[in-house]
């Protein structure tokens, strides 16, 4: 039997106590979402509540590669197996509590799958820090269009409440998102519940490791069978080496037939 120093055992116990809440929150959402369209894999991100500072602009590049995805067309949509998705996101802060983001979606792949895909605009408001709320809270609304060859639902609205909290080295963010299609196969399905959850722990002052969950349901309160849903879990890392830079990377796995089995993602951002 390996005899560990008492201090090492105490540190491991303390770390376990701090990580357990992350696993508990993510497990709870997985159970609640026993329900079919995960967050589109152009922008795979769990949002934090903080907005871009007044007068500053954030430019981000979302790079995602589907290593094991769909190989056949569905509703006229091109398969995404072995495709890169490159999304440019530009966000400007207008006040301490209001920002606007703009997205340019692009697809890079063989067999006619390289093209400009579409664009979204995303205004967001946040509870100002001066209110001294115990949690970070903001509300994002995202609307736009995408070409039918890349998304069967060509006009969509996303409403994303965001609640997050940092306890020393532990961070949790919950995004109980709802989606609405105005053109496409889901346009008569009402709102779709698409919860996203992130839990991470600061391993060092620069490196944070954690889990990110992305799910989606059928019509709200009338959920699809589990295998028709999309359920994804990412192992992810954040690097906080400079307040003007952002880096997030991860490897994701899908748990249902309606979800891509393997996706790699990297997000690089710079504030100006």
QUITA-V745643 format. One record per pair of residues at least 4 apart in sequence whose ideal C-beta (glycine too) atoms are under 6 Angstrom apart, sorted by sequence separation. I is the first residue (numbers start at 0). J is the second residue. D is the distance in Angstrom with one decimal. If there is no record, write none. Layout:
i	j	d
I	J	D
I	J	D
This chain:
i	j	d
3	7	4.7
22	26	5.9
28	32	5.9
51	55	5.5
93	97	4.9
108	112	3.4
126	130	5.5
145	149	5.8
182	186	5.8
202	206	4.8
223	227	4.0
3	8	5.2
108	113	6.0
145	150	4.1
165	170	4.9
180	185	4.0
181	186	5.8
217	222	5.0
223	228	5.7
253	258	2.9
51	57	4.9
92	98	4.7
106	112	5.5
107	113	5.1
126	132	5.3
147	153	5.3
180	186	4.7
201	207	4.9
202	208	5.5
216	222	4.7
217	223	3.3
253	259	5.1
71	78	5.7
164	171	5.7
253	260	5.0
70	78	5.1
90	98	5.5
91	99	5.9
106	114	5.7
145	153	5.9
199	207	4.5
238	246	4.1
69	78	4.7
144	153	5.8
163	172	3.8
69	79	5.6
70	80	4.8
90	100	4.0
105	115	5.7
106	116	5.3
126	136	4.5
144	154	5.2
199	209	2.9
237	247	5.2
68	79	4.4
69	80	6.0
105	116	6.0
162	173	5.1
179	190	5.4
198	209	5.1
251	262	4.4
68	80	4.2
88	100	5.9
89	101	5.1
104	116	3.9
125	137	3.6
198	210	5.6
236	248	5.7
104	117	5.1
161	174	5.4
177	190	4.5
178	191	4.6
250	263	5.7
65	79	4.9
88	102	5.3
123	137	5.8
124	138	5.7
142	156	5.0
197	211	4.8
215	229	4.9
235	249	3.2
103	118	5.5
159	174	5.4
160	175	5.7
177	192	5.8
178	193	5.4
234	249	5.9
249	264	5.4
86	102	5.9
87	103	4.4
102	118	5.9
123	139	4.2
141	157	4.2
196	212	4.6
214	230	5.1
233	249	4.1
234	250	5.6
65	82	5.3
102	119	4.4
159	176	4.4
176	193	4.4
248	265	4.6
86	104	5.2
121	139	5.8
122	140	6.0
140	158	5.5
195	213	5.3
213	231	4.4
233	251	3.9
42	61	5.2
64	83	5.3
101	120	5.5
158	177	5.2
175	194	5.3
247	266	4.3
43	63	5.8
85	105	4.6
121	141	4.1
139	159	4.2
194	214	5.2
212	232	5.5
231	251	5.0
232	252	6.0
63	84	4.5
100	121	4.0
157	178	5.3
174	195	4.1
246	267	5.8
84	106	5.8
119	141	5.1
138	160	5.5
193	215	4.1
211	233	4.2
231	253	5.1
40	63	5.2
62	85	5.7
99	122	5.1
156	179	4.5
173	196	5.4
245	268	3.5
82	106	5.9
83	107	4.1
119	143	3.1
137	161	4.7
192	216	4.4
211	235	5.0
230	254	4.4
61	86	4.0
98	123	5.3
118	143	5.4
155	180	5.3
172	197	4.5
191	216	5.7
230	255	5.3
244	269	5.8
82	108	3.7
136	162	5.6
209	235	5.9
97	124	5.3
117	144	5.0
154	181	4.3
171	198	5.0
192	219	5.2
228	255	5.5
231	258	5.7
243	270	4.6
96	124	5.9
117	145	3.2
134	162	5.5
135	163	4.5
152	180	3.9
154	182	4.2
208	236	5.4
229	257	5.2
230	258	5.9
59	88	4.3
96	125	4.9
116	145	5.3
117	146	5.9
153	182	4.7
170	199	4.9
189	218	4.9
190	219	4.5
226	255	5.1
229	258	4.3
82	112	5.5
116	146	5.7
134	164	5.2
153	183	5.5
188	218	4.6
189	219	6.0
207	237	4.4
226	256	5.0
227	257	5.5
58	89	5.5
96	127	4.7
152	183	3.3
169	200	5.5
95	127	5.6
151	183	4.9
168	200	5.6
57	90	4.5
116	149	4.5
151	184	5.3
152	185	5.2
168	201	3.9
205	238	5.9
205	239	5.7
56	91	4.8
77	112	5.2
205	240	5.1
55	92	5.3
51	90	5.1
53	92	5.0
52	92	5.0
51	92	3.6
53	94	5.3
50	92	5.9
53	95	5.5
41	84	4.7
106	149	5.7
40	84	6.0
42	86	5.4
41	86	4.7
51	98	4.8
50	98	4.3
41	104	4.7
77	148	5.2
75	147	5.7
50	125	4.7
76	151	4.9
48	125	5.9
74	151	3.8
48	135	3.2
48	136	5.7
48	137	4.4
74	184	5.4
48	161	4.8
46	161	4.9
48	163	4.8
47	163	5.3
47	172	5.5
45	172	5.3
46	174	5.6
45	174	5.7
24	171	5.8
45	195	4.7
17	169	5.0
45	197	3.7
32	194	5.6
28	194	5.2
45	211	5.3
28	196	4.8
25	196	5.4
24	196	6.0
25	198	6.0
24	198	6.0
38	213	4.8
37	213	4.8
21	198	3.0
37	215	4.6
36	215	4.2
18	200	5.9
32	214	4.1
34	216	3.4
35	217	5.1
28	212	5.8
25	210	5.6
25	212	5.1
34	222	3.3
35	223	4.3
68	259	4.1
35	227	4.5
37	229	3.3
35	228	4.4
36	229	5.5
67	260	4.0
34	228	5.3
35	229	5.9
37	231	5.3
65	259	5.3
67	261	3.9
66	261	4.2
65	262	5.4
63	262	5.9
64	263	4.7
63	264	4.6
62	265	4.8
61	266	5.3
60	267	5.2
59	268	3.8
57	268	5.6
58	269	5.6
57	270	5.1
55	270	5.5
56	271	4.9
43	264	4.8
35	257	5.6
40	262	5.8
